[in-house]
């Protein structure tokens, strides 16, 4: 499924890294500019919001190249579920 980047919530404690690696974002942006397919982002939906839990570098790479929509896998759950899932992503 595709979502607009503007629909995806990125600021509710689901980013577990201290900072983004801008080099990785740029590398992913180059991949996207070459029309290569990247894995979908992982988001949790509580029925209202879509919380990004995995794929922050890909999210920002898509923004960098001007994409407005992105493929996502949607999991059902609360913000708390999303935060707990995110903790395990980069464990």
DSSP file (Angstrom, degrees, kcal/mol; ACC not computed):
  #  RESIDUE AA STRUCTURE BP1 BP2  ACC     N-H-->O    O-->H-N    N-H-->O    O-->H-N    TCO  KAPPA ALPHA  PHI   PSI    X-CA   Y-CA   Z-CA
    1    1 A X              0   0    0      0, 0.0    71,-3.0     0, 0.0     2,-0.4   0.000 360.0 360.0 360.0 149.3    0.0    0.0    0.0
    2    2 A X  E     -A   71   0A   0     69,-0.2     2,-0.3    38,-0.1    69,-0.2  -0.843 360.0-174.6-105.9 144.0    1.1    3.6   -0.6
    3    3 A X  E     -A   70   0A   0     67,-2.3    67,-2.3    -2,-0.4     2,-0.3  -0.951  31.7-108.5-127.5 152.5    0.9    6.4    1.8
    4    4 A X  E >>  -A   69   0A   0     -2,-0.3     3,-1.8    65,-0.2     4,-0.5  -0.596  27.5-127.2 -72.2 140.7    1.7   10.1    1.4
    5    5 A X  G >4 S+     0   0    0     63,-2.7     3,-1.3     1,-0.3    -1,-0.1   0.859 110.3  62.9 -56.4 -34.4    4.8   11.0    3.3
    6    6 A X  G 34 S+     0   0    0     62,-0.4    -1,-0.3     1,-0.3    63,-0.1   0.677  97.3  57.4 -67.2 -16.4    2.8   13.8    4.9
    7    7 A X  G <4 S+     0   0    0     -3,-1.8    43,-0.7     2,-0.1     2,-0.5   0.628  87.4  93.5 -84.8 -14.9    0.5   11.2    6.5
    8    8 A X  E <<  -b   50   0B   0     -3,-1.3     2,-0.5    -4,-0.5    43,-0.2  -0.695  69.9-141.9 -91.7 124.4    3.4    9.4    8.3
    9    9 A X  E     +b   51   0B   0     41,-3.6    43,-2.5    -2,-0.5     3,-0.1  -0.712  28.1 165.6 -85.8 124.9    4.1   10.5   11.9
   10   10 A X        +     0   0    0     -2,-0.5     3,-0.2    41,-0.2     5,-0.1   0.378  60.6  66.4-119.2   1.6    7.8   10.6   12.6
   11   11 A X        +     0   0    0      1,-0.1    -1,-0.1     2,-0.1    40,-0.0  -0.082  68.4  92.3-122.1  35.6    8.1   12.5   15.9
   12   12 A X  S    S-     0   0    0     40,-0.2    -1,-0.1    -3,-0.1    71,-0.1  -0.040 107.8 -82.1-120.4  32.4    6.4   10.4   18.6
   13   13 A X  S    S+     0   0    0     -3,-0.2    -2,-0.1     2,-0.1    73,-0.0   0.726  97.1 116.0  82.4  21.4    9.3    8.4   20.0
   14   14 A X        +     0   0    0     -4,-0.1     2,-0.7    38,-0.1    -3,-0.1   0.439  52.8  87.4-101.1  -0.6    9.5    5.7   17.4
   15   15 A X        +     0   0    0     -5,-0.1    39,-0.1     1,-0.1    72,-0.1  -0.884  53.1 179.4 -97.0 112.7   13.0    6.7   16.1
   16   16 A X        +     0   0    0     -2,-0.7     2,-0.2    37,-0.2    -1,-0.1   0.549  49.1  95.8 -94.9  -7.7   15.4    4.9   18.4
   17   17 A X  S    S-     0   0    0      1,-0.1     3,-0.1     0, 0.0    -2,-0.1  -0.542  74.3-133.0 -80.4 149.7   18.6    6.2   16.8
   18   18 A X  S    S-     0   0    0      1,-0.2     2,-0.3    -2,-0.2    -1,-0.1   0.874  84.9  -5.2 -67.7 -37.3   20.4    9.2   18.3
   19   19 A X  S    S-     0   0    0     -3,-0.0     2,-0.3     2,-0.0    -1,-0.2  -0.989  75.8-100.5-154.7 159.1   20.8   10.8   14.9
   20   20 A X        -     0   0    0     -2,-0.3     2,-1.0    -3,-0.1     3,-0.1  -0.588  30.5-127.3 -81.2 143.1   20.3   10.2   11.2
   21   21 A X     >  -     0   0    0     -2,-0.3     4,-2.0     1,-0.2     3,-0.5  -0.807  20.2-165.4 -89.8 101.5   23.3    9.1    9.1
   22   22 A X  H  > S+     0   0    0     -2,-1.0     4,-2.4     1,-0.3     5,-0.2   0.793  85.9  59.7 -62.5 -28.9   23.1   11.7    6.3
   23   23 A X  H  > S+     0   0    0      2,-0.2     4,-2.4     1,-0.2    -1,-0.3   0.921 106.5  47.2 -64.1 -42.3   25.5    9.7    4.1
   24   24 A X  H  > S+     0   0    0     -3,-0.5     4,-2.7     2,-0.2     5,-0.2   0.915 110.2  52.5 -64.9 -42.7   23.0    6.8    4.2
   25   25 A X  H  X S+     0   0    0     -4,-2.0     4,-2.3     1,-0.2    -2,-0.2   0.929 111.5  47.0 -57.8 -45.6   20.1    9.1    3.4
   26   26 A X  H  X S+     0   0    0     -4,-2.4     4,-2.1     2,-0.2    -2,-0.2   0.891 111.3  50.9 -64.5 -40.4   22.1   10.4    0.4
   27   27 A X  H  X S+     0   0    0     -4,-2.4     4,-1.8     2,-0.2    -2,-0.2   0.919 112.0  47.0 -63.6 -42.6   23.0    6.9   -0.8
   28   28 A X  H  X S+     0   0    0     -4,-2.7     4,-2.5     1,-0.2    -2,-0.2   0.879 108.7  55.4 -65.9 -37.4   19.4    5.8   -0.6
   29   29 A X  H  X S+     0   0    0     -4,-2.3     4,-2.4    -5,-0.2    -1,-0.2   0.900 106.3  51.3 -62.1 -39.8   18.3    8.9   -2.4
   30   30 A X  H  X S+     0   0    0     -4,-2.1     4,-1.5     2,-0.2    -1,-0.2   0.908 108.3  51.7 -63.2 -41.5   20.7    7.9   -5.2
   31   31 A X  H  <>S+     0   0    0     -4,-1.8     5,-2.0     1,-0.2     3,-0.3   0.932 111.3  47.5 -59.0 -46.0   19.2    4.5   -5.3
   32   32 A X  H ><5S+     0   0    0     -4,-2.5     3,-1.8     1,-0.2    -2,-0.2   0.878 107.4  55.4 -64.4 -38.6   15.7    6.0   -5.6
   33   33 A X  H 3<5S+     0   0    0     -4,-2.4    -1,-0.2     1,-0.3    -2,-0.2   0.799 102.8  57.1 -65.0 -27.8   16.8    8.4   -8.4
   34   34 A X  T 3<5S-     0   0    0     -4,-1.5    -1,-0.3    -3,-0.3    -2,-0.2   0.300 118.7-116.0 -84.2   9.6   18.1    5.3  -10.3
   35   35 A X  T < 5 +     0   0    0     -3,-1.8     2,-0.2     1,-0.2    -3,-0.2   0.721  63.1 152.8  63.2  24.3   14.5    4.0  -10.1
   36   36 A X      < -     0   0    0     -5,-2.0     2,-0.4     1,-0.1    -1,-0.2  -0.581  46.8-114.3 -82.0 149.2   15.6    1.0   -8.0
   37   37 A X        -     0   0    0     -2,-0.2     2,-0.3     3,-0.0    -1,-0.1  -0.666  30.1-166.3 -87.3 135.2   13.0   -0.5   -5.7
   38   38 A X        -     0   0    0     -2,-0.4    33,-0.1     1,-0.1     3,-0.1  -0.802  34.5 -85.6-113.8 159.6   13.6   -0.3   -1.9
   39   39 A X        -     0   0    0     -2,-0.3    -1,-0.1     1,-0.1    32,-0.1  -0.270  53.8 -99.4 -60.7 150.5   11.8   -2.2    0.8
   40   40 A X        -     0   0    0      1,-0.1    32,-0.3    32,-0.1     2,-0.1  -0.292  38.1-104.5 -67.2 157.1    8.6   -0.6    2.1
   41   41 A X  E     -c   72   0B   0     30,-2.4    32,-2.9    -3,-0.1     2,-0.5  -0.461  30.4-125.9 -74.1 154.2    8.6    1.4    5.3
   42   42 A X  E     +cD  73  54B   0     12,-2.6    11,-2.9    30,-0.2    12,-1.5  -0.925  36.2 171.1-106.2 123.9    7.1   -0.2    8.3
   43   43 A X  E     -cD  74  52B   0     30,-2.6    32,-2.7    -2,-0.5     2,-0.4  -0.937  26.3-140.2-131.0 153.7    4.3    1.8   10.0
   44   44 A X  E     -cD  75  51B   0      7,-2.3     7,-3.2    -2,-0.3     2,-0.5  -0.925  17.2-157.4-109.1 139.1    1.8    1.2   12.8
   45   45 A X  E     -cD  76  50B   0     30,-3.0    32,-2.5    -2,-0.4     5,-0.2  -0.969  19.1-173.7-119.8 131.3   -1.7    2.5   12.5
   46   46 A X        -     0   0    0      3,-1.3     4,-0.1    -2,-0.5    -1,-0.1   0.184  68.3 -90.2 -99.2  13.8   -4.1    3.1   15.4
   47   47 A X  S    S+     0   0    0      2,-0.5     3,-0.1    30,-0.1    31,-0.1   0.183 123.5  41.2  96.2 -15.9   -6.9    3.9   13.0
   48   48 A X  S    S+     0   0    0      1,-0.3     2,-0.3     0, 0.0    -1,-0.1   0.637 111.7  41.5-124.1 -50.3   -6.0    7.6   12.8
   49   49 A X        -     0   0    0    -41,-0.0    -3,-1.3     2,-0.0     2,-0.5  -0.696  61.0-144.0-107.4 155.8   -2.3    8.0   12.7
   50   50 A X  E     -bD   8  45B   0    -43,-0.7   -41,-3.6    -2,-0.3     2,-0.6  -0.949  20.6-161.1-117.9 107.0    0.5    6.1   10.8
   51   51 A X  E     -bD   9  44B   0     -7,-3.2    -7,-2.3    -2,-0.5     2,-0.4  -0.789  15.0-132.4 -95.2 121.6    3.6    5.9   13.0
   52   52 A X  E     + D   0  43B   0    -43,-2.5    -9,-0.2    -2,-0.6   -40,-0.2  -0.572  34.7 163.0 -71.7 127.0    6.9    5.2   11.3
   53   53 A X  E     +     0   0B   0    -11,-2.9     2,-0.3     1,-0.4   -37,-0.2   0.600  65.2  21.5-118.6 -21.2    8.8    2.4   13.1
   54   54 A X  E    S+ D   0  42B   0    -12,-1.5   -12,-2.6     1,-0.1    -1,-0.4  -0.952 104.6  46.2-151.8 129.2   11.3    1.2   10.5
   55   55 A X     >  +     0   0    0     -2,-0.3     4,-2.8   -14,-0.2     5,-0.1   0.661  50.5 147.0 115.2  27.0   12.7    3.0    7.5
   56   56 A X  H  > S+     0   0    0      1,-0.2     4,-2.4     2,-0.2     5,-0.2   0.898  77.7  49.9 -61.0 -40.7   13.6    6.5    8.7
   57   57 A X  H  > S+     0   0    0      1,-0.2     4,-2.0     2,-0.2    -1,-0.2   0.910 113.4  46.6 -64.2 -40.6   16.6    6.7    6.3
   58   58 A X  H  > S+     0   0    0      2,-0.2     4,-2.3     1,-0.2    -2,-0.2   0.875 109.5  55.4 -67.6 -37.1   14.4    5.6    3.4
   59   59 A X  H  X S+     0   0    0     -4,-2.8     4,-1.9     1,-0.2    -2,-0.2   0.955 112.2  41.7 -58.1 -51.5   11.7    8.1    4.5
   60   60 A X  H  X S+     0   0    0     -4,-2.4     4,-2.4     1,-0.2    -1,-0.2   0.812 111.3  56.3 -70.7 -29.5   14.1   11.0    4.4
   61   61 A X  H  X S+     0   0    0     -4,-2.0     4,-1.8     2,-0.2    -1,-0.2   0.911 107.1  49.8 -65.1 -41.7   15.7    9.7    1.1
   62   62 A X  H  <>S+     0   0    0     -4,-2.3     5,-2.3     1,-0.2     4,-0.4   0.910 111.5  48.3 -62.6 -41.6   12.2    9.8   -0.5
   63   63 A X  H ><5S+     0   0    0     -4,-1.9     3,-1.2     1,-0.2    -2,-0.2   0.916 108.0  56.2 -61.9 -42.0   11.7   13.3    0.8
   64   64 A X  H 3<5S+     0   0    0     -4,-2.4    -1,-0.2     1,-0.3    -2,-0.2   0.863 109.4  44.7 -60.7 -37.5   15.1   14.3   -0.6
   65   65 A X  T 3<5S-     0   0    0     -4,-1.8    -1,-0.3    -5,-0.1    -2,-0.2   0.453 120.0-107.3 -89.6   1.1   14.3   13.2   -4.1
   66   66 A X  T < 5 +     0   0    0     -3,-1.2    -3,-0.2    -4,-0.4     2,-0.2   0.604  63.3 154.1  89.0  11.2   10.9   14.8   -4.0
   67   67 A X      < -     0   0    0     -5,-2.3    -1,-0.3    -6,-0.2     3,-0.1  -0.504  25.4-170.0 -70.8 142.8    8.7   11.7   -3.7
   68   68 A X        +     0   0    0     -2,-0.2   -63,-2.7     1,-0.1   -62,-0.4   0.572  68.8  44.1-107.8 -14.7    5.4   12.4   -2.1
   69   69 A X  E     -A    4   0A   0    -65,-0.3     2,-0.3   -64,-0.1   -65,-0.2  -0.924  62.4-174.6-129.9 155.8    4.2    8.8   -1.6
   70   70 A X  E     -A    3   0A   0    -67,-2.3   -67,-2.3    -2,-0.3     2,-0.2  -0.995  31.5-103.7-148.7 149.0    6.0    5.7   -0.5
   71   71 A X  E     -A    2   0A   0     -2,-0.3   -30,-2.4   -69,-0.2     2,-0.3  -0.530  45.3-178.8 -71.4 139.2    5.2    2.0   -0.2
   72   72 A X  E     -c   41   0B   0    -71,-3.0     2,-0.5   -32,-0.3   -30,-0.2  -0.966  30.7-138.9-137.7 153.7    4.5    0.9    3.4
   73   73 A X  E     -c   42   0B   0    -32,-2.9   -30,-2.6    -2,-0.3     2,-0.5  -0.972  30.6-147.3-104.6 128.5    3.6   -2.2    5.4
   74   74 A X  E     -c   43   0B   0     -2,-0.5     2,-0.4   -32,-0.2   -30,-0.2  -0.864  14.6-171.6-106.6 127.7    0.9   -1.4    7.9
   75   75 A X  E     -c   44   0B   0    -32,-2.7   -30,-3.0    -2,-0.5     2,-0.4  -0.896  25.5-123.4-108.3 142.9    0.7   -3.1   11.3
   76   76 A X  E     +c   45   0B   0     -2,-0.4     2,-0.3   -32,-0.2   -30,-0.2  -0.729  58.8  99.5 -87.5 134.8   -2.3   -2.4   13.5
   77   77 A X        -     0   0    0    -32,-2.5   -30,-0.1    -2,-0.4     2,-0.1  -0.929  63.9 -79.7 167.4 171.3   -1.5   -1.1   17.0
   78   78 A X     >  -     0   0    0     -2,-0.3     4,-2.3   -32,-0.1     5,-0.1  -0.243  49.1 -98.5 -83.2 173.3   -1.3    1.8   19.3
   79   79 A X  H  > S+     0   0    0      1,-0.2     4,-2.7     2,-0.2     5,-0.2   0.908 127.5  54.1 -58.6 -41.5    1.5    4.4   19.6
   80   80 A X  H  > S+     0   0    0      1,-0.2     4,-2.4     2,-0.2    -1,-0.2   0.906 106.9  50.4 -60.8 -41.9    2.9    2.3   22.5
   81   81 A X  H  > S+     0   0    0      1,-0.2     4,-2.5     2,-0.2    -1,-0.2   0.914 110.9  50.0 -59.7 -43.0    2.9   -0.8   20.3
   82   82 A X  H  X S+     0   0    0     -4,-2.3     4,-2.6     1,-0.2    -2,-0.2   0.915 110.0  49.6 -63.0 -43.7    4.8    1.2   17.7
   83   83 A X  H  X S+     0   0    0     -4,-2.7     4,-1.6     2,-0.2    -1,-0.2   0.910 112.0  47.8 -63.2 -42.3    7.3    2.4   20.2
   84   84 A X  H  X S+     0   0    0     -4,-2.4     4,-0.9     2,-0.2    -2,-0.2   0.909 112.4  49.0 -65.8 -41.6    7.9   -1.1   21.5
   85   85 A X  H >X S+     0   0    0     -4,-2.5     3,-0.9     1,-0.2     4,-0.9   0.922 108.3  54.7 -61.3 -44.4    8.3   -2.5   18.0
   86   86 A X  H >X S+     0   0    0     -4,-2.6     4,-0.8     1,-0.3     3,-0.6   0.839  99.4  61.6 -60.8 -34.4   10.7    0.3   17.1
   87   87 A X  H 3< S+     0   0    0     -4,-1.6    -1,-0.3     1,-0.2    -2,-0.2   0.837 107.2  45.0 -61.4 -31.9   13.0   -0.6   20.1
   88   88 A X  H X< S+     0   0    0     -3,-0.9     3,-0.9    -4,-0.9    -1,-0.2   0.635  94.3  79.1 -86.9 -14.7   13.5   -4.0   18.6
   89   89 A X  H << S+     0   0    0     -4,-0.9    -1,-0.2    -3,-0.6    -2,-0.2   0.920 107.4  25.1 -61.8 -46.9   14.2   -3.0   15.0
   90   90 A X  T 3<        0   0    0     -4,-0.8    -1,-0.2     1,-0.2    -2,-0.1   0.045 360.0 360.0-108.3  25.2   17.8   -1.9   15.5
   91   91 A X    <         0   0    0     -3,-0.9    -1,-0.2     0, 0.0    -2,-0.1   0.490 360.0 360.0 -65.6 360.0   18.5   -4.1   18.5
